[in-house]
């Protein structure tokens, strides 16, 4: 017969024969009690503590839990630990650089006095928007899309919203096919204006506007907007 604790075959000479030794008998008892205690504690905490509304740092899906938690599932937690989030886990959200690890969030106050947390690369975008006195803020609005791998409906949160152009801006230090699909599908399903800004990695030059061209792009857009307003006023007068 096999020991119920270590599963090693034995002759059944100890006690009732369930275990091969006193050590395994005690170990099994401790393990069984520990499991029961853990279940009771977990159940008690869930009943006593109110649920908190959270957003998964990996897939950006909203979920409820009785304590602060980074991710909505074990799969998302695994991705976060593999260093692929935007501030480290890039599999779904992109970020500073491939395999770059977690990026420290820094306190940032824009020229309008809005407080927010940004990583160092997002701050580069924010500083350009501030320099040009844009009306912008950290974006908290989401757009639904269908996940490329699971076909589940998920939520995409662009980084910034610039109200001057009704424009959402998303910074990507690097991209995967899954990220490209997410943004493309979100735009198709929701019909919103999205500007993708990429870093200096040449592999992703065709995926968006290089961050070094962002200021020039906005200035050009402002000029076109001004010309359009002037033309409209002149037409109204005529």
N, C-alpha and C positions, 0 to 999 in steps of 0.2 A: 504493500500500500504506500501511498505518497503522503508526506507531511502536509497538513493544510496551510502551514505558514510558509515554509521554504520550498515545498513541492518535491523535496528529495525523497526517493524511495527508501523505506525503512521496514523493519520487521514487526513493528507494532508492540515492542516490549515496554514502552513508556506509557504509564497511565492507561487511558481508555484506548490508546492506539491512534488517536487523531493527530498527535504530534510526535516528532522524533526525539524531542528532548524538552527539558523544563524551560530552556531559553526560548524555544520556538513557541511553547505554550504561553509564556508571559508576553512575548513579542506580538503574538496574534491578538491576545486580549487587549493590549495597549493600542494596537493599530485599529481594532474594531471600536474601542471607546473613543479614540481620537476622531474617527470619522463621524460618529454620532454627535459628539460635542460640536464639531465644525458645522454640521448640518443645522443643529439647534441654534447656534450663534448666528449663522447666516440668515436663517428664517426669522429670528427675533429682530435683527437689524433691519431687514427689509420691511417688517411690519411697523416698527417704531419710527423709522426715519422717512420723511416725505421725499417723494421723487424729485430729482433736479433735472431741469431741461438742459441738455448738453448738445454740442455739435462734434461729431467724430473728426479728429484731426487728420484721419487718413482719407475717408470717402466723403467728408463734409455732410453726412446725413445727420439729421436731428434725431436724438433719442433721449429716453428718460432713464435715470438710474438713481439709486438712493445715496450715492456719494460721488465725488468728483472723479471722473474717469476719462482718459484720453481718447479711447476708441470704443466703437459700438459692438465689436465682435473680436474673437480671437484672431480671425484672418486679418483684420485691420491692424490689430496690435502687432502681429508678426511682421507686417509690412513696415510699420513704424519702427520696429526694432532693427530691421534690415537697412535702415538709413535711407529710405526712399521717399519720405514725405517732403513736402515743399521746403520745410526747414530741416530736412533730413530724409524724409520718406517720399521719393519722387514717383513711385509707380503710377499714381493716379493724378497727382497734382503738380508735378514739376517742381522747380526750385532753383536754388543758387547754383549748385554744380552736382554732377553725378557722384554719388558716394561721399558727399561732403559732410555727412553727419548733421546733428541738430544745430540749428543756427540760433544764436541768442537774440531774443526779442528785445528791442530797445524802445524806450518811451520817446514819442515824437509828437510835437505840437506844430500843426501847419500854420500858415500865415493868417488863417481865419480863426485861430485859437482852438481848433479841434484837437483833442488828445487821442492818441492811438498807440498801438504796439506794432512796430515794423521790424523786419530784419534789415541787415545793412544794405542789401541789394534793393529792397523795396524803397529804402530811404533815398537811393539815387533817383528813382522815379519821382518820389514825393518832392525832392528838392527842385527838380525841373518844373513841376507843376506850381510850386510856390514861387519860383523865380518869375514865372510868366503870369502870376497873380490869377490863376485859374480858380474857379469855384469848384472845389473838390473835397472829397472825404473818403475815408475807409469805407468800402462797400460791405453791406450786410444783407443785400438782397440776393436770393438764389434763383437759378434757372434749372429746370429739370431736364435731364437727358437720360438716354438708355445706355447702361454700361456695356462696353464692347465685349467683355468676357462673360458676365453673368446674365446679361439682358435685363437686369433689375433697373428700376427707375431711381436715379440718384440726383443729388443736388450740386450744382456748380456755382461757387461763389467767386466772381472776379475780384481782383484786389482793390480797385479804386473805381469811384464814380465821379465823372467830370460833368457837372450839370450844364456848363457852357455849351457843350455839344451833344448833351444826352448820350454820353459815351462811357462805356465801361472799359477799364484798362487792366490787363492781366500781364504780370511779369513772369517770364519763363527763362530760367538759366539753362535748362536743357529739356528735351521732350522725348516721349515715346509715342508709338502709334496709338496707345490707349488714351494718352493726353490729347493728342490731335483729334481723335474721334470725339472725346468728351466736349471739347469746345465747339467743334463743327456741328455736332448733333444738338447741343444746347442752343446754338444760333438758329438752326433750322426749326426747332420746335418752339422757340420763343420769339424769334424775330427782333433781336435787339442789336445795338451797335457795339461791337467789341473790337478793341485794338490790342493785339498781342505784341508785347515788347520782349525781345530776346536779348540775351547777353552777347558777349563778343566771340563765343564759340562758333566757328565758321560752319560746323556741321548743321547748324540750325538757322543759317542765314535766310533761308527761303520760308521759314515758318512765321516770321513776323518782322516788325520794325526794329532795327538795331537801336539799342538804348542811346548810342551816340547821335542818332538821327532824330530822337524824340523831340528835342527843342525846336529843331528846324521844321519838323512836321506840324507841330502845334502852331508855330508862328505863321506858317503857310495857310493853315486852316482858319486862323483868325483873320488873315487878310481876305480870304475868299468870303468869309462870313460878312466882313465889313463891306466888301464890294457888292454882295448880294443885297444887303440892307440899303445901300445907297441907290442901287438900281431900282429897288422896289419903291423907295421914296420918290425918285424921279418919275417913275411910271405913274404913280398916284397923282403927282402934280399935273402931268400931261393929261 
